[in-house]
Amino acid sequence: MAQQARAADTGRDEVFQVEGHGIDPIPDAERHGSPKDLFWLWFGSNLTFTYVINGALAVAFGLSFWQATAVVVLGGLSFFAISAAGLSGVRTGTATLVISRAAFGVLGNWPAGLLNWVVSIGYTIVNTVVGTLALEAFLADLGWSGGHAARALALAVTLAMTFAVALWGHATVQFAERWMAYALAVGFAVLLILVLPGADTAAPAAGPGASGWSLAFVVMLAGPFSYVPMPADYTRYLPRTATLRALTWSGGLGGFLSSVALGVAGVAAATQADMTDAVAGAEGLLPGWFQPLFLALVLGGSVTNSIITLYSSSLNLQVLGIPWSRARAIVISAAVTALGSLGALFLTDFTTSLLSFLSLLIIVFAPWGGVFLADMVLRRCRYDSDALHAGERGSYWYRGGWHPAGLTALLSGMVFAALTCDSELWTGPLVAPLGGADLTLLGAAVSALVYVLLARRALTPAQP
């Protein structure tokens, strides 16, 4: 069977060596590392220009400097919940989208797994395009404006930096995120120092209203929430002695610091310049000597974020049933990323449309996250690791591979999210009666509540 083949595909987790493990449980003898490693993973991967854009959007929605900063900080706090979810990886030694079989059933877990792969590849394409354009501009500043040739070289370099690290696997991902974080942290700190003093802290004449506040929260929380299907991917190698407290503080603090610092930079920039084109707007506020370094920061941040999404996408493909090793499966994700990036850069710019589509998928992933996190709490994060991989022979097969409670809760949250969603592609019928408020993210709370009501008496934590 494919699962047995994957289980036999083992190897040491070492830097600059191809990782042999995929979604098969990591044996205790091969566990290593410390929760402190999670700080650099989440800190480095979130030193991305996306958070500058998010901060600028909060101001565009009508929030003042201090109001937008408060939303940025509250959004950053959600990383502590994301990091805490990594305890499931420590307990089971496997990936998040394997563990979610307990909440939805083996077959019921498959549709969300497919959508998550689409989202991972979509955001990797967007990051690749942003990094390529930044590198192309950097080359132009150095005196080489080579048209399509320069853009093709920039794309090749960006893809190579991302793919090489993700292909090597877990240990190299952590190593690269740490060392890239050192350089990026210094650069973005200089950016914050240059942009923050000029911020206009005066309140706007008109308040943002319910619509402005809700849209700002959706933007700020959508980024951290997109990581819900990933945290166990990066904790499954940690020793079983790793504690919830250590995991929560290490990873949560890393994601919080980087996302908040860059979000505040975006807020400050938006009070001084037109951030419709965020890269050009921020670049215009910087002295000439720093502008090439700024473009390098945009490139580096795009790569650090793409590395973890591309790596997780290879595990995702194994969850979907691809009977290949993780290293071979990642070639599929890399190829699709390359084709999508080529299309966006040389054929037609569908980046805006892609982002609109990806943001709409929060209608699915907010409720999915609510069910998964509620299931984890109800089980006290104790799962039957063997049953997660046993298919129809395991206790998580439920009724024909589907868990009625999990799927009912998921659909309930999705209905609520769809009714209250305000996006470019879809506006729910309850948005207008709510004064323009977008309550999509509350779909997570709705699905979690329904799941607790339906499943709390039936679920029992597995014995360690």
Backbone torsions as a table, in degrees:
resi	resn	phi	psi	omega
1	MET	NA	157.3	-177.9
2	ALA	-61.2	-39.7	-179.1
3	GLN	-65.1	-38.2	178.6
4	GLN	-66.5	-37.6	177.6
5	ALA	-63.5	-40.4	179.2
6	ARG	-67.6	-36.8	-179.7
7	ALA	-65.6	-30.6	179.7
8	ALA	-79.5	-12.7	-176.7
9	ASP	-85.6	80.9	-175.0
10	THR	-115.8	163.3	178.7
11	GLY	179.3	163.0	-176.9
12	ARG	-71.3	148.0	-180.0
13	ASP	-98.0	89.4	-176.1
14	GLU	-128.2	152.7	-179.4
15	VAL	-64.3	135.0	177.9
16	PHE	63.1	24.6	169.2
17	GLN	-127.9	141.3	-177.0
18	VAL	-65.5	122.7	179.1
19	GLU	-66.5	131.6	-178.6
20	GLY	-88.2	-28.7	-177.7
21	HIS	-75.6	149.7	172.4
22	GLY	-122.7	-119.0	-179.9
23	ILE	-88.4	-0.9	176.3
24	ASP	-65.2	145.6	-177.7
25	PRO	-59.9	135.7	179.3
26	ILE	-78.7	121.3	179.7
27	PRO	-63.9	151.1	180.0
28	ASP	-57.8	-34.5	-178.0
29	ALA	-65.6	-21.4	-179.0
30	GLU	-104.6	6.1	177.2
31	ARG	-74.3	145.0	-178.5
32	HIS	-162.5	173.7	176.7
33	GLY	92.9	-175.3	-176.5
34	SER	-142.6	152.3	175.4
35	PRO	-55.3	-24.0	178.6
36	LYS	-61.8	-26.0	177.8
37	ASP	-62.2	-27.9	-178.2
38	LEU	-67.8	-26.4	178.5
39	PHE	-58.3	-49.8	-176.2
40	TRP	-70.9	-32.6	178.5
41	LEU	-62.1	-51.9	-176.8
42	TRP	-77.9	-30.3	176.2
43	PHE	-67.1	-49.6	-177.3
44	GLY	-67.8	-42.3	-175.9
45	SER	-71.1	-16.4	179.4
46	ASN	-105.8	9.4	169.9
47	LEU	-83.7	61.9	-175.9
48	THR	-121.4	146.9	-175.1
49	PHE	-63.9	-13.7	178.3
50	THR	-54.1	-38.6	-177.7
51	TYR	-71.7	-28.3	172.8
52	VAL	-64.1	-43.6	178.0
53	ILE	-62.4	-43.1	-179.9
54	ASN	-60.9	-43.6	178.4
55	GLY	-61.9	-40.8	178.6
56	ALA	-65.0	-37.0	179.0
57	LEU	-63.8	-36.3	179.4
58	ALA	-59.6	-40.1	177.0
59	VAL	-68.4	-39.5	178.5
60	ALA	-62.0	-27.5	178.3
61	PHE	-79.0	-0.8	174.5
62	GLY	106.1	3.6	-179.4
63	LEU	-80.5	147.5	175.0
64	SER	-75.6	174.3	178.9
65	PHE	-55.9	-48.5	-175.1
66	TRP	-73.9	-35.5	176.4
67	GLN	-64.4	-45.9	179.2
68	ALA	-64.3	-38.1	178.1
69	THR	-63.0	-40.4	178.3
70	ALA	-62.0	-41.6	178.4
71	VAL	-65.2	-39.9	177.6
72	VAL	-59.6	-44.9	-178.9
73	VAL	-65.4	-44.8	179.3
74	LEU	-63.1	-38.7	176.4
75	GLY	-63.8	-39.6	179.1
76	GLY	-64.2	-31.0	179.9
77	LEU	-62.8	-23.7	-178.9
78	SER	-65.0	-18.1	177.8
79	PHE	-64.5	-23.5	177.9
80	PHE	-68.3	-36.3	176.4
81	ALA	-69.9	-40.2	178.8
82	ILE	-61.4	-44.9	-179.0
83	SER	-66.3	-37.9	178.5
84	ALA	-61.5	-32.8	179.3
85	ALA	-64.3	-16.2	177.2
86	GLY	-66.8	-13.2	177.4
87	LEU	-60.0	-28.6	179.3
88	SER	-63.5	-32.7	177.3
89	GLY	-70.4	-37.7	177.4
90	VAL	-63.7	-42.0	-175.9
91	ARG	-72.2	-32.7	-173.4
92	THR	-109.3	-22.1	-177.9
93	GLY	72.5	19.7	-177.7
94	THR	-135.6	-179.5	-172.4
95	ALA	-80.4	159.5	-177.0
96	THR	-58.1	-44.2	-175.9
97	LEU	-75.2	-6.6	166.8
98	VAL	-83.5	-43.4	-178.2
99	ILE	-63.2	-33.0	-178.6
100	SER	-68.7	-9.0	172.7
101	ARG	-59.9	-28.5	179.7
102	ALA	-65.5	-30.2	-178.0
103	ALA	-87.2	-32.8	-171.8
104	PHE	-116.7	-10.6	-172.7
105	GLY	90.3	157.1	-175.7
106	VAL	-61.0	-45.7	179.0
107	LEU	-80.8	-35.3	178.5
108	GLY	-64.6	-21.7	179.9
109	ASN	-79.9	-18.2	-171.6
110	TRP	-66.4	-45.6	-178.4
111	PRO	-60.1	-43.3	178.5
112	ALA	-66.4	-33.6	176.6
113	GLY	-62.3	-40.8	178.8
114	LEU	-66.3	-45.3	179.1
115	LEU	-63.1	-37.6	179.2
116	ASN	-64.0	-38.1	177.0
117	TRP	-63.2	-42.2	177.5
118	VAL	-59.9	-44.5	-179.9
119	VAL	-64.2	-44.2	-179.8
120	SER	-59.4	-47.0	-179.7
121	ILE	-68.2	-38.2	179.1
122	GLY	-59.7	-48.4	179.6
123	TYR	-69.8	-30.8	175.4
124	THR	-65.4	-38.9	176.3
125	ILE	-62.9	-47.1	-179.5
126	VAL	-59.8	-46.9	179.3
127	ASN	-62.9	-38.5	179.4
128	THR	-64.4	-42.2	178.6
129	VAL	-63.2	-45.4	179.8
130	VAL	-62.2	-45.8	179.2
131	GLY	-63.3	-39.2	179.5
132	THR	-63.8	-45.5	180.0
133	LEU	-64.9	-36.5	177.0
134	ALA	-66.0	-42.5	179.2
135	LEU	-67.3	-37.4	177.1
136	GLU	-61.9	-43.0	177.9
137	ALA	-66.2	-36.8	177.7
138	PHE	-62.1	-43.7	178.1
139	LEU	-63.8	-36.8	177.7
140	ALA	-64.5	-38.9	177.4
141	ASP	-63.9	-29.6	178.5
142	LEU	-81.7	-3.1	176.2
143	GLY	106.5	1.8	179.3
144	TRP	-112.9	103.0	175.6
145	SER	-112.0	86.4	-169.9
146	GLY	-99.9	19.6	177.8
147	GLY	61.2	-133.3	-178.0
148	HIS	-62.8	-31.9	-179.7
149	ALA	-64.8	-43.9	178.8
150	ALA	-64.6	-41.1	179.7
151	ARG	-66.3	-40.7	178.7
152	ALA	-63.1	-41.5	177.6
153	LEU	-64.2	-43.0	179.4
154	ALA	-61.4	-41.4	178.8
155	LEU	-64.9	-43.8	-179.2
156	ALA	-61.6	-42.0	179.9
157	VAL	-66.2	-44.2	-179.2
158	THR	-62.5	-45.2	179.0
159	LEU	-64.6	-41.6	-178.2
160	ALA	-63.8	-42.1	179.6
161	MET	-62.0	-39.8	-178.9
162	THR	-74.1	-49.4	-172.9
163	PHE	-67.0	-40.6	-176.8
164	ALA	-60.5	-45.7	-178.5
165	VAL	-67.0	-46.8	-178.3
166	ALA	-64.9	-35.0	179.3
167	LEU	-65.2	-43.4	179.3
168	TRP	-60.6	-38.9	171.8
169	GLY	112.4	-163.1	-166.8
170	HIS	-51.4	-53.9	-176.4
171	ALA	-63.0	-41.3	-179.5
172	THR	-71.2	-34.7	175.5
173	VAL	-59.1	-49.2	179.6
174	GLN	-62.8	-42.1	179.7
175	PHE	-61.9	-47.3	-177.7
176	ALA	-66.3	-40.9	-179.8
177	GLU	-62.6	-38.9	180.0
178	ARG	-63.8	-51.6	-173.0
179	TRP	-74.1	-33.6	174.6
180	MET	-69.5	-31.0	178.8
181	ALA	-63.6	-37.7	179.5
182	TYR	-56.2	-50.9	-177.3
183	ALA	-69.6	-43.9	-177.8
184	LEU	-65.9	-36.6	-179.1
185	ALA	-62.7	-42.2	178.6
186	VAL	-64.0	-46.8	-178.4
187	GLY	-62.7	-45.6	-179.4
188	PHE	-70.8	-27.6	175.1
189	ALA	-64.5	-41.1	176.7
190	VAL	-63.7	-41.9	177.5
191	LEU	-57.3	-45.8	-179.3
192	LEU	-63.3	-40.7	-179.9
193	ILE	-64.6	-35.5	-178.5
194	LEU	-77.1	-32.0	-173.4
195	VAL	-93.3	-36.7	-171.2
196	LEU	-62.6	-42.5	-176.2
197	PRO	-59.9	-27.1	-178.1
198	GLY	-88.4	4.2	-175.8
199	ALA	-64.4	140.6	176.3
200	ASP	-91.6	107.2	-175.4
201	THR	-92.3	4.2	178.6
202	ALA	-71.6	146.1	179.2
203	ALA	-75.2	143.8	177.2
204	PRO	-67.1	159.9	-177.8
205	ALA	-61.3	-39.8	-179.7
206	ALA	-111.7	141.1	178.6
207	GLY	-72.6	163.8	-176.1
208	PRO	-72.5	-24.5	-177.2
209	GLY	73.2	176.9	-177.8
210	ALA	-61.8	-38.6	-179.0
211	SER	-62.7	-47.1	-179.0
212	GLY	-62.4	-45.4	179.7
213	TRP	-62.3	-47.0	-175.5
214	SER	-67.0	-40.7	179.1
215	LEU	-65.5	-37.9	178.2
216	ALA	-63.0	-43.0	178.7
217	PHE	-65.9	-39.2	178.6
218	VAL	-60.8	-45.0	-179.4
219	VAL	-63.0	-44.9	-176.3
220	MET	-70.0	-35.5	-176.2
221	LEU	-88.6	-19.6	-178.2
222	ALA	-63.2	-38.2	179.9
223	GLY	-61.8	-59.2	177.7
224	PRO	-58.0	-38.2	-177.2
225	PHE	-66.3	-26.6	179.8
226	SER	-67.1	-14.0	179.4
227	TYR	-88.2	-5.2	-176.8
228	VAL	-54.5	-38.2	178.6
229	PRO	-78.8	12.6	-172.8
230	MET	-121.4	-24.9	-164.6
231	PRO	-57.5	-36.9	-179.7
232	ALA	-67.5	-22.8	178.2
233	ASP	-57.7	-28.3	-173.8
234	TYR	-111.1	4.3	175.0
235	THR	-116.6	-4.2	-171.9
236	ARG	-69.6	-16.5	176.8
237	TYR	-90.5	-9.7	-176.7
238	LEU	-72.0	146.6	177.4
239	PRO	-58.7	150.9	-179.5
240	ARG	-62.7	-14.4	179.6
241	THR	-77.4	-8.8	178.7
242	ALA	-61.5	132.4	-174.6
243	THR	-97.2	157.6	177.9
244	LEU	-60.3	-40.6	-178.7
245	ARG	-62.4	-45.3	-178.9
246	ALA	-65.1	-42.9	178.7
247	LEU	-61.4	-47.2	-175.6
248	THR	-61.8	-47.4	-176.3
249	TRP	-71.7	-41.3	-175.9
250	SER	-67.0	-56.7	-179.2
251	GLY	-69.0	-41.5	-178.1
252	GLY	-63.1	-41.6	-179.9
253	LEU	-66.0	-37.9	178.8
254	GLY	-61.7	-51.6	179.6
255	GLY	-65.0	-36.8	-179.6
256	PHE	-63.1	-50.1	-174.9
257	LEU	-62.5	-47.0	-176.4
258	SER	-70.7	-44.1	-177.9
259	SER	-66.6	-38.8	-179.2
260	VAL	-70.7	-44.3	-179.4
261	ALA	-59.6	-45.9	-178.8
262	LEU	-73.7	-34.4	176.2
263	GLY	-62.4	-42.7	178.0
264	VAL	-65.1	-36.9	176.0
265	ALA	-60.9	-40.7	177.8
266	GLY	-66.1	-39.7	177.1
267	VAL	-61.1	-47.7	-179.2
268	ALA	-62.3	-41.9	-179.6
269	ALA	-64.5	-39.0	-176.5
270	ALA	-68.8	-21.9	176.9
271	THR	-81.7	-5.0	-176.6
272	GLN	-119.8	-22.4	-172.6
273	ALA	-145.6	163.0	173.8
274	ASP	-74.8	117.0	-175.9
275	MET	-106.2	24.4	175.8
276	THR	-57.2	-46.2	166.5
277	ASP	-101.4	97.9	-168.7
278	ALA	-62.9	-40.4	-179.0
279	VAL	-64.5	-47.6	179.9
280	ALA	-66.0	-39.0	-179.7
281	GLY	-63.8	-46.2	179.0
282	ALA	-67.5	-38.8	-178.9
283	GLU	-62.5	-35.2	-179.5
284	GLY	-66.9	-18.9	179.3
285	LEU	-87.6	-5.4	-171.9
286	LEU	-103.2	149.1	175.3
287	PRO	-64.9	155.3	-175.3
288	GLY	-57.7	-35.8	-177.2
289	TRP	-67.0	-24.8	-176.0
290	PHE	-94.2	-15.1	-173.8
291	GLN	-60.4	-44.3	175.7
292	PRO	-61.5	-37.9	178.1
293	LEU	-66.8	-35.0	177.0
294	PHE	-61.6	-43.3	177.9
295	LEU	-63.7	-36.1	176.7
296	ALA	-65.7	-34.7	177.3
297	LEU	-66.1	-41.2	178.8
298	VAL	-61.7	-44.1	178.3
299	LEU	-62.0	-49.9	-177.7
300	GLY	-61.3	-41.0	179.2
301	GLY	-66.2	-36.9	177.4
302	SER	-63.6	-40.6	-178.2
303	VAL	-68.9	-44.4	-177.9
304	THR	-62.1	-36.9	179.3
305	ASN	-74.0	-39.0	179.7
306	SER	-65.4	-31.5	-177.5
307	ILE	-59.5	-47.9	-175.4
308	ILE	-75.0	-32.6	177.8
309	THR	-70.3	-37.3	178.7
310	LEU	-68.8	-41.0	178.4
311	TYR	-61.7	-48.2	-179.1
312	SER	-64.6	-30.1	179.8
313	SER	-64.5	-29.8	178.4
314	SER	-70.3	-37.7	174.6
315	LEU	-66.6	-38.0	179.6
316	ASN	-59.4	-42.3	179.7
317	LEU	-63.6	-35.9	176.0
318	GLN	-66.1	-37.9	176.6
319	VAL	-61.3	-35.9	-179.6
320	LEU	-75.3	-7.9	174.6
321	GLY	107.7	6.5	176.1
322	ILE	-63.1	118.0	-172.8
323	PRO	-83.0	45.2	-179.3
324	TRP	-120.5	164.2	172.4
325	SER	-67.7	162.9	177.9
326	ARG	-57.7	-42.8	-177.5
327	ALA	-64.3	-35.6	177.6
328	ARG	-76.6	-36.6	-179.3
329	ALA	-64.9	-32.3	-177.0
330	ILE	-67.0	-22.0	177.2
331	VAL	-62.3	-36.3	177.5
332	ILE	-61.7	-49.6	-179.5
333	SER	-61.9	-42.0	-179.7
334	ALA	-64.9	-39.6	-179.4
335	ALA	-65.5	-43.9	178.9
336	VAL	-64.8	-40.3	176.9
337	THR	-60.5	-45.0	-179.8
338	ALA	-62.7	-44.4	-179.8
339	LEU	-64.9	-43.3	178.5
340	GLY	-63.4	-40.3	179.6
341	SER	-67.6	-41.1	176.6
342	LEU	-59.7	-44.2	179.4
343	GLY	-62.4	-42.7	-177.7
344	ALA	-68.8	-33.6	-174.6
345	LEU	-89.6	-29.1	-172.5
346	PHE	-119.3	-19.0	-176.1
347	LEU	-108.2	-64.9	179.2
348	THR	-148.7	140.8	-178.0
349	ASP	-84.0	93.1	179.1
350	PHE	-102.2	16.8	-175.6
351	THR	-60.4	-44.0	-179.4
352	THR	-63.4	-44.3	178.8
353	SER	-63.3	-39.6	179.1
354	LEU	-63.7	-43.4	178.8
355	LEU	-63.1	-39.4	178.3
356	SER	-63.0	-41.6	179.3
357	PHE	-66.0	-44.7	-178.6
358	LEU	-64.4	-39.5	179.6
359	SER	-66.8	-29.5	178.7
360	LEU	-67.7	-26.7	-178.0
361	LEU	-69.1	-5.1	174.8
362	ILE	-64.0	-20.1	175.0
363	ILE	-59.7	-30.0	177.8
364	VAL	-91.3	-44.8	-168.3
365	PHE	-81.0	-24.9	173.4
366	ALA	-65.4	-51.0	176.2
367	PRO	-63.3	-38.3	177.8
368	TRP	-58.3	-45.7	178.9
369	GLY	-63.2	-37.3	178.4
370	GLY	-61.8	-43.9	179.0
371	VAL	-66.4	-45.9	-177.8
372	PHE	-61.0	-46.1	-178.8
373	LEU	-68.3	-37.5	177.4
374	ALA	-64.8	-40.7	178.0
375	ASP	-62.7	-40.7	-180.0
376	MET	-63.5	-40.2	179.3
377	VAL	-69.1	-44.9	-179.6
378	LEU	-60.6	-36.8	-179.9
379	ARG	-86.9	0.0	-174.8
380	ARG	52.6	34.9	176.1
381	CYS	59.7	31.2	177.7
382	ARG	-116.8	115.2	-176.8
383	TYR	-120.5	157.2	171.1
384	ASP	-83.7	99.6	-173.3
385	SER	-60.9	-39.0	180.0
386	ASP	-65.0	-39.5	-178.0
387	ALA	-66.6	-28.5	179.0
388	LEU	-62.2	-25.5	-177.2
389	HIS	-109.5	3.5	-171.0
390	ALA	-90.2	-5.3	180.0
391	GLY	63.6	-137.9	-176.2
392	GLU	-70.8	-7.8	176.5
393	ARG	-86.9	-7.3	-175.5
394	GLY	-101.4	169.4	-176.4
395	SER	-74.0	-10.3	179.8
396	TYR	-96.9	15.3	175.8
397	TRP	-79.0	-29.7	179.0
398	TYR	53.0	-125.4	-177.5
399	ARG	-101.2	96.9	179.6
400	GLY	64.2	24.4	179.4
401	GLY	95.4	1.4	-176.7
402	TRP	-121.1	138.3	177.6
403	HIS	-100.8	106.2	-174.6
404	PRO	-55.0	-42.5	-177.6
405	ALA	-64.1	-45.4	-179.2
406	GLY	-64.7	-42.4	-178.0
407	LEU	-72.2	-36.1	176.1
408	THR	-63.8	-43.1	178.7
409	ALA	-64.6	-40.9	179.3
410	LEU	-61.5	-47.4	-179.4
411	LEU	-64.5	-36.7	178.5
412	SER	-62.2	-46.2	178.5
413	GLY	-65.4	-37.2	179.4
414	MET	-65.6	-39.6	178.0
415	VAL	-62.9	-45.8	178.5
416	PHE	-60.9	-45.9	-178.4
417	ALA	-62.9	-40.9	-179.3
418	ALA	-66.7	-36.8	-179.3
419	LEU	-69.7	-26.2	-174.2
420	THR	-114.7	14.9	-177.8
421	CYS	-86.9	135.8	176.7
422	ASP	-125.9	96.1	-178.5
423	SER	-133.6	174.6	-179.7
424	GLU	-65.2	-31.6	-175.8
425	LEU	-95.3	-17.6	-177.2
426	TRP	-156.4	133.2	174.2
427	THR	-123.8	120.1	-177.5
428	GLY	-71.0	153.7	-177.1
429	PRO	-67.6	-16.0	-179.7
430	LEU	-92.6	-4.7	-177.3
431	VAL	-63.6	-47.8	-179.1
432	ALA	-62.3	-48.9	177.6
433	PRO	-60.5	-24.4	179.3
434	LEU	-87.8	10.9	178.7
435	GLY	76.4	23.9	-180.0
436	GLY	88.4	4.8	-178.5
437	ALA	-72.3	138.5	175.4
438	ASP	-102.8	110.7	-176.2
439	LEU	-108.4	25.8	-175.8
440	THR	-52.7	-44.4	-174.5
441	LEU	-65.2	-22.8	177.3
442	LEU	-69.2	-9.7	172.0
443	GLY	-58.1	-29.8	176.7
444	ALA	-65.1	-43.0	179.5
445	ALA	-67.5	-39.1	179.3
446	VAL	-62.9	-48.6	-178.3
447	SER	-65.7	-37.6	178.7
448	ALA	-63.7	-43.3	-179.7
449	LEU	-64.3	-45.2	179.3
450	VAL	-62.0	-40.8	-179.0
451	TYR	-65.1	-42.1	178.7
452	VAL	-61.7	-43.3	-179.3
453	LEU	-64.5	-36.0	-176.2
454	LEU	-85.5	-30.4	-167.9
455	ALA	-115.9	-7.3	-170.6
456	ARG	-62.8	-30.8	-178.2
457	ARG	-84.4	-20.9	-176.4
458	ALA	-91.2	-23.0	-174.4
459	LEU	-89.9	136.2	174.4
460	THR	-132.7	134.3	178.3
461	PRO	-60.7	140.4	176.2
462	ALA	-69.5	148.5	178.8
463	GLN	-73.2	135.4	-179.9
464	PRO	-66.9	NA	NA
